[in-house]
Amino acid sequence: MNDAINWKVSKWPFLLGDALLLAFAYFIVWKSPHPIARGDIILCVSLSAIGALVGCIPFFLDYRAFLKVVEANALGSVAEKIQNLEQLAAQISSATNEWTNAQTQAEKTSAGAQQIAEKMAAEVRQFSEFMQKMNDSEKATLRLEADKLRRGELEWLQVLVRILDHVFALHAAAVRSENPKFADPITNFQNACRGTARRIGLTPFDAEPDEPFDAEKHQVAGSKEKPPEGSVVAETIAVGYTFQGKLLRPAIVRLRDGKSPDAKPAEESSLPELPAQENLEDELPVQSPD
């Protein structure tokens, strides 16, 4: 709008021309004889119309200048807005490119993380398999060592039981000799051997005479049948054994009713064999030495 004010056309030349034309028309009217001729009237009217037109020309030019300024200002505003839109479009395009780059980088990062996760999972699986193999190998080694220790324990346990059986047979023979000088040392020797065996958990036990027969702890010599109820023990043919509180072998006895066959005390031929090794492993709890 300030430009429109600056672009105003100077009006005084046009107004001066209008005044001159009107003055010339007045001069014609003043000098012409009356009544005025038609030609003079037409000339005066024409001069007045031309003067009026000349007086209007500067205002018309101002209006056109004003319209052009308004149009120019509008076009400038539109151009500025279009320029702003272009800048905004450039910013949107830049943001879109950055977003695309960020998405690409995110996809690369995700792919790298997935590869790392797969590698870690594979390494964990391999490590688990390795540890499983190591555990299986260690378990097999420990199982083998435990089997060796168990077999060794069973072997020396059987040997110790046989030695105690022979000591019992020797003691029974010494008692039957009725010689205190011979029987007492053998008795002390048997007690010492049994005391030593108790230190490792092997406990011999005898069936006392006139003791009620107990099928869980006693066995009739030469017979595996259960005797009648109320039977009592007459004498012990071979001692029984418990190992770490568990029955290893029942005591071999002869009953007082006389139905059991006669047998010499502690003869090796009358002693029952120890349980087989595989059965003995189930019956006896074997502890690993510290």
DODREN-350859 format. One line per field, with one value per residue (C-alpha): residue in three letters; z, y, x negated. Coordinates in Angstrom, 1 decimal. Each point is the difference from the previous one (the first is absolute). Layout:
BEGIN
code <- c(ALA; ...)
c3 <- c(Z; ...)
c2 <- c(Y; ...)
c1 <- c(X; ...)
END
This chain:
BEGIN
code <- c(MET; ASN; ASP; ALA; ILE; ASN; TRP; LYS; VAL; SER; LYS; TRP; PRO; PHE; LEU; LEU; GLY; ASP; ALA; LEU; LEU; LEU; ALA; PHE; ALA; TYR; PHE; ILE; VAL; TRP; LYS; SER; PRO; HIS; PRO; ILE; ALA; ARG; GLY; ASP; ILE; ILE; LEU; CYS; VAL; SER; LEU; SER; ALA; ILE; GLY; ALA; LEU; VAL; GLY; CYS; ILE; PRO; PHE; PHE; LEU; ASP; TYR; ARG; ALA; PHE; LEU; LYS; VAL; VAL; GLU; ALA; ASN; ALA; LEU; GLY; SER; VAL; ALA; GLU; LYS; ILE; GLN; ASN; LEU; GLU; GLN; LEU; ALA; ALA; GLN; ILE; SER; SER; ALA; THR; ASN; GLU; TRP; THR; ASN; ALA; GLN; THR; GLN; ALA; GLU; LYS; THR; SER; ALA; GLY; ALA; GLN; GLN; ILE; ALA; GLU; LYS; MET; ALA; ALA; GLU; VAL; ARG; GLN; PHE; SER; GLU; PHE; MET; GLN; LYS; MET; ASN; ASP; SER; GLU; LYS; ALA; THR; LEU; ARG; LEU; GLU; ALA; ASP; LYS; LEU; ARG; ARG; GLY; GLU; LEU; GLU; TRP; LEU; GLN; VAL; LEU; VAL; ARG; ILE; LEU; ASP; HIS; VAL; PHE; ALA; LEU; HIS; ALA; ALA; ALA; VAL; ARG; SER; GLU; ASN; PRO; LYS; PHE; ALA; ASP; PRO; ILE; THR; ASN; PHE; GLN; ASN; ALA; CYS; ARG; GLY; THR; ALA; ARG; ARG; ILE; GLY; LEU; THR; PRO; PHE; ASP; ALA; GLU; PRO; ASP; GLU; PRO; PHE; ASP; ALA; GLU; LYS; HIS; GLN; VAL; ALA; GLY; SER; LYS; GLU; LYS; PRO; PRO; GLU; GLY; SER; VAL; VAL; ALA; GLU; THR; ILE; ALA; VAL; GLY; TYR; THR; PHE; GLN; GLY; LYS; LEU; LEU; ARG; PRO; ALA; ILE; VAL; ARG; LEU; ARG; ASP; GLY; LYS; SER; PRO; ASP; ALA; LYS; PRO; ALA; GLU; GLU; SER; SER; LEU; PRO; GLU; LEU; PRO; ALA; GLN; GLU; ASN; LEU; GLU; ASP; GLU; LEU; PRO; VAL; GLN; SER; PRO; ASP)
c3 <- c(0.0; 0.6; -3.6; -1.3; 1.8; -1.6; -3.4; -0.1; -3.3; 0.2; -0.6; -0.4; -3.8; -0.7; 2.2; -1.7; -3.5; 1.2; 1.3; -3.3; -2.1; 2.2; -0.3; -3.7; -0.2; 2.2; -2.2; -3.1; 1.7; 1.2; -3.5; -2.2; -1.1; 1.6; -0.6; -0.2; -3.1; 0.1; -1.0; 3.0; 2.3; -1.2; 0.3; 3.6; 1.0; -1.5; 1.7; 3.3; -0.5; -0.9; 3.0; 2.3; -1.6; 0.5; 3.6; 0.6; -1.7; 3.0; 2.4; -2.4; -0.3; 3.8; 0.2; -2.5; 1.8; 3.3; -1.6; -1.4; 3.4; 1.7; -2.6; 0.3; 3.8; -0.3; -2.4; 2.3; 2.9; -2.0; -1.2; 3.6; 1.0; -2.9; 1.0; 3.6; -1.4; -2.0; 3.1; 2.0; -2.9; 0.2; 3.7; -0.3; -2.7; 2.2; 3.0; -2.2; -1.2; 3.6; 1.1; -2.9; 1.1; 3.6; -1.1; -2.0; 2.9; 2.3; -2.4; -0.1; 3.8; 0.3; -2.4; 1.8; 3.4; -1.4; -1.3; 3.4; 1.7; -2.3; 0.6; 3.7; -0.1; -2.0; 2.4; 3.0; -1.7; -0.7; 3.6; 1.4; -2.2; 1.1; 3.7; -0.5; -1.5; 2.9; 2.5; -1.6; -0.2; 3.7; 1.0; -1.9; 1.6; 3.5; -0.6; -1.1; 3.0; 2.3; -1.5; 0.5; 3.6; 0.5; -1.4; 2.1; 3.1; -0.7; -0.5; 3.2; 1.8; -1.1; 0.9; 3.5; 0.5; -0.9; 2.4; 2.8; -0.8; 0.4; 3.3; 1.2; -1.0; 1.9; 3.0; -0.1; -0.1; 2.9; 2.1; -0.8; 1.2; 3.5; 0.6; 1.4; -0.8; -3.6; -0.2; 1.8; -2.4; -3.0; 1.5; 0.5; -3.6; -1.4; 2.0; -1.3; -3.5; 0.4; 1.5; -2.9; -2.5; 1.8; -0.8; -3.7; 0.7; -0.1; 3.1; 0.8; 2.2; 1.6; 0.8; 3.7; 1.2; 0.7; -2.0; -2.0; -3.6; -2.2; -3.7; -0.8; 1.9; 0.2; -2.5; 0.8; -0.9; -3.0; -0.7; -1.5; 1.1; 2.8; 3.2; 2.1; 2.3; 3.5; -1.1; 2.0; -0.8; 1.4; -1.2; -2.6; -2.9; -1.7; 1.0; -1.9; -1.2; -0.5; -2.1; 0.9; 1.7; -2.8; 0.1; -2.0; 1.0; 2.6; 2.8; -0.7; 2.9; 1.2; 1.6; 3.4; -1.2; -1.7; -3.4; -1.5; -1.3; 2.1; -1.2; 1.3; 1.1; -2.4; -2.6; -3.2; -1.9; 2.0; -0.4; -2.6; -2.7; 0.1; -2.3; -3.6; -0.8; -1.9; 2.7; 2.7; -1.7; 0.4; 3.6; 1.4; 0.0; -0.8; 0.9; -1.8; 2.2; 0.8)
c2 <- c(0.0; 2.4; -0.7; 1.0; 3.4; 0.5; -0.9; 2.7; 2.0; 3.7; 1.6; 3.7; -0.2; -1.7; 2.3; 2.9; -1.3; -0.6; 3.7; 1.2; -1.9; 1.2; 3.6; -0.3; -1.2; 2.9; 2.4; -1.4; 0.4; 3.6; 1.1; -1.7; 2.1; -0.8; -2.2; -2.3; -2.0; -3.8; -0.5; 2.1; -2.0; -3.3; 1.3; 1.2; -3.2; -2.0; 2.2; -0.5; -3.8; -0.1; 2.1; -2.4; -3.0; 1.6; 0.8; -3.7; -1.5; 0.4; -1.6; -2.9; -0.3; 0.0; -2.8; -2.1; 0.6; -1.0; -3.2; -0.9; 0.6; -2.1; -2.7; 0.2; -0.2; -3.0; -1.7; 0.7; -1.5; -3.0; -0.4; 0.3; -2.7; -2.1; 0.4; -0.9; -3.1; -0.9; 0.3; -2.1; -2.5; -0.1; -0.4; -2.9; -1.6; 0.4; -1.5; -2.8; -0.8; 0.1; -2.3; -2.3; 0.0; -0.6; -2.9; -1.5; 0.3; -1.5; -2.9; -0.5; 0.2; -2.5; -2.4; 0.3; -0.6; -3.0; -1.4; 0.6; -1.7; -3.0; -0.2; 0.2; -2.6; -2.3; 0.5; -0.6; -3.1; -1.2; 0.8; -1.8; -3.0; 0.1; 0.3; -2.9; -2.1; 1.0; -0.8; -3.4; -0.7; 1.0; -2.0; -3.1; 0.4; 0.4; -2.9; -2.1; 1.0; -0.6; -3.5; -0.7; 1.1; -1.9; -3.2; 0.5; 0.6; -3.2; -2.0; 1.0; -0.3; -3.6; -0.7; 1.5; -2.0; -3.2; 0.9; 0.6; -3.3; -1.8; 1.9; -1.1; -3.6; 0.2; 1.4; -2.7; -2.7; 1.6; 0.1; -3.6; -0.9; 1.2; 1.2; 3.6; 0.6; -0.6; 1.3; 3.4; 1.3; -1.1; 1.8; 3.2; -0.3; -0.4; 3.0; 2.1; -1.1; 0.9; 3.3; 0.9; -1.1; 2.3; 3.0; -0.3; -0.8; -3.9; -1.3; -3.8; -1.2; -3.4; -1.6; -0.7; -3.4; -0.2; 3.2; -0.1; -0.6; 3.1; -0.6; 3.4; -0.6; -3.8; -2.9; -3.7; -1.8; -2.3; 1.2; 3.0; -0.8; 2.1; -2.0; -0.2; 2.8; -0.1; -1.5; 1.0; 0.1; -2.8; 1.3; 2.1; -1.8; 3.2; 3.6; 2.5; 3.4; 3.5; 2.6; 3.6; -0.9; -2.2; -3.8; -1.6; -3.7; -1.6; -2.1; -3.8; -1.8; -3.4; -0.2; -1.6; -2.2; -2.3; 0.1; 1.9; -2.2; -0.3; 2.1; 0.8; 3.6; 2.5; -2.6; 1.8; -2.6; 1.0; 3.7; 1.6; 2.0; 3.8; 1.6; 0.4; 3.1; 1.7; -0.9; 1.1; 3.4; 0.5; -1.2; 1.8; 3.8; 0.6; 3.4; 1.5; 0.5; 3.6)
c1 <- c(0.0; -2.9; -1.2; 3.5; -0.4; -3.4; 1.3; 2.7; 0.2; -0.5; 3.5; -0.7; -0.9; 3.3; 1.9; -1.7; 0.9; 3.6; 0.2; -1.4; 2.5; 2.8; -1.3; -0.2; 3.6; 1.1; -2.0; 1.9; 3.3; -0.9; -1.2; 2.6; 3.0; 3.2; 1.8; -2.9; -0.4; 0.4; -3.7; -1.2; 2.3; -1.3; -3.6; 0.6; 1.6; -2.9; -2.6; 1.8; 0.2; -3.6; -0.9; 2.0; -1.7; -3.5; 0.9; 0.9; -3.1; -2.3; 2.4; 0.4; -3.7; -0.3; 2.6; -1.9; -3.2; 1.6; 1.4; -3.4; -1.7; 2.7; -0.5; -3.8; 0.3; 2.3; -2.3; -3.0; 1.9; 1.0; -3.6; -1.3; 2.5; -1.0; -3.6; 0.9; 1.8; -3.1; -2.2; 2.5; 0.0; -3.8; 0.1; 2.6; -2.2; -3.1; 1.9; 1.3; -3.6; -1.2; 2.9; -0.9; -3.6; 1.0; 2.2; -2.8; -2.4; 2.7; 0.4; -3.8; -0.2; 2.9; -1.6; -3.3; 1.7; 1.8; -3.3; -1.6; 3.0; -0.2; -3.8; 0.6; 2.7; -2.3; -2.8; 2.3; 1.2; -3.5; -1.0; 3.0; -0.8; -3.7; 1.1; 2.4; -2.8; -2.3; 2.7; 0.7; -3.7; -0.5; 3.1; -1.3; -3.4; 1.4; 2.4; -2.9; -2.1; 3.0; 0.5; -3.7; 0.2; 3.2; -1.5; -3.1; 2.1; 2.0; -3.1; -1.7; 3.4; 0.3; -3.6; 0.6; 3.2; -1.9; -2.8; 2.5; 1.7; -3.3; -0.7; 3.5; -0.7; -3.3; 1.7; 2.7; -2.6; -1.9; 3.2; 0.7; -3.5; 1.0; -3.5; 0.0; -3.6; 0.8; 3.5; -0.5; -2.7; 2.1; 3.0; -2.0; -1.3; 3.5; 1.2; -2.9; 0.8; 3.7; -0.9; -2.2; 2.7; 2.6; -2.1; 0.8; 3.7; -0.2; 1.7; 0.1; 2.9; 0.7; 3.3; 0.1; 1.2; 3.7; 0.6; 3.2; -0.5; 0.2; 0.3; -1.4; -3.2; -0.4; -0.2; 0.3; -3.1; 0.5; 3.5; 1.6; 3.5; 1.6; 0.1; 3.2; 1.0; -1.4; -3.3; -3.0; -3.7; -2.2; -3.3; -1.7; -1.6; -1.3; 0.3; 2.1; -1.2; 1.3; -1.8; 0.6; 3.3; 1.3; 0.3; -2.8; 0.5; 2.3; -1.4; -0.1; 1.6; 1.1; 3.4; 0.6; 2.9; -2.6; 1.6; -2.9; -2.9; -3.1; -2.8; -3.4; -0.3; -1.6; -0.9; -0.7; 2.1; 3.1; -0.4; 2.3; -1.6; 0.2; 2.4; -1.1; -1.8; 2.8; 2.5; -2.4; -0.4; 3.8; 0.1; -3.1; -0.3; -3.7; -1.4; -2.9; -3.1; -0.9)
END
